[in-house]
Amino acid sequence: MQIDIKHPHDSIFKNVFDDIDNTKDLLKAYLPTDLVREIDFETMKHAPTEKRDMDANKTHFDLSVECLVGKTKSRIYILFEHKSYQEKQTLMQTLRYCLVLWENELRNGEDNLTPVIPFIFYHGKSPSKFHNNFSDYFKVEDWLKKYLLSFEMVIFDTTKIKDSEIRERMNHNAFVMISLLLMKNIFGDIDKWKSVIKSIIELDDDRKIMLFEYIAIKKDLTEDEFNDIIIDLKGDKEMPSLAEIWMERGEKRGEKGGEKIGEIRGEIRGIYNGIKRGLILKFKQLGESLFLMTQKIEDIEKLQKIQDALLVINDADEFKRFIQKQQ
């Protein structure tokens, strides 16, 4: 288990749910009850996450599973779309993924298409505003709705779920429970996720290291800062073994984790410096205030988009709106 320093949110999601038992436990806890009742979870397995569309372009899914349902044992797909930030195109992306799956079936000579249930897994800073039904994209009178494309999404939004509910529903799977709590609270201040660290300490080394890497990368913590938190929670006696596992001696990729943390920190600083210089050169005094807005953003991809925008956006107000979209 490793955390990709450029895509830490995607990494933790895939590290947790690449294990089919973890995926099953999540779905049993958070799918609608009518689906849970009809799914044969013994038949559930991961499906390929890479398909080619009709133009031979590759499409990658975050996660996909297939299983049998109902008395007739019909096959269905559950297609996961993982998001750590708001994106208006999420349902459109999901529809595109469905189309790619169905195109592949038609090319393979299938007479009947396999039903696809979209599952949106969201753990952002603020509550999601995704439409539950694709037809909600259209603002029309009720009489017209029956002619529109319409299908329901399952939306799992950690911001709308209490910590206590996650603990109760997932108490039989400590790793999934802890991971969900961490993803839910990672954007908050230390008090939001400090108690989660106490639970991480009890996990096996491989999972412990992965979750520690995720925290250190997303919160930009130094080794000393991180060690202080753990000492505060567990005492000095626990610290040598944790430091040995995670950073100091490099056992179980701990040293590699330390290198990654330094790499991500340096890359972010470099992007910040480039953005600051470009904004001040382009917008003078306004550039300083625009730069302060960017410091609320931690995601490298979003920072790179802002850096690239310096080449094409010449109006300060337009640039301000662009930064706000990335927050």
C-alpha angles and dihedrals in degrees: 000000000000137000116230103226092216095047107029096154093051090045096055091046093052094041090055100041100037081085105083092210090059090049091050092051092051092049094046089054100042112024115098111275095244090059094045090052093053101039118098097217091187088070095047116118138155116273125211113283095205125071136159122234125220090279091053092250115146118245121194123203122203092228136339133185133183130204145153123264141189132004092305092053092231117181122245136176124223107204118200124209112188119205132175093178139035116276124173092206095060096104091043089053090050092052090049090053090050090052092051091052092049093045089056091051092050091049089052091055099254114162095200126043122230115245114245123207111199115218115193111202108196130177107162135143095266135027115286123251098202118146112247092214128038090227088066087077086075120070100204140131116282095250090063096050095081089066094053132090105267132179135142126245126210104227118197106189115177091197089066095047123081119233089236091058092052090049091050098045096042101035090117091060110048095182095054092042093052093043093051091048090049095049090047095051104030093101093055130082123278096276089062096061105017092093089052090060089059088060093044090059089066094057126095117275098258095053092039092055093047093052092044090053090051092052095045093048096046096042095039092229125174119227090253093051091049094046091050090057093051093045089051090054103038108015133242095293092068097047104077094057093046094048090046091051098042111031122344104061100018098233112162091009094304092135090048089052090054091051091050093052091053091046095052092045091052093047092051092049090050092052092046091052092049092049093048094050093046094048094049093046092048103037103021111203093004087058091069093057092044090052091053088058091056092056089074088066120086102169111104095210091055092047090051090052089054091049091050091048089064087075096056110024114076101166118086095213092050090049091050090054090048091054091048089055089056094052 
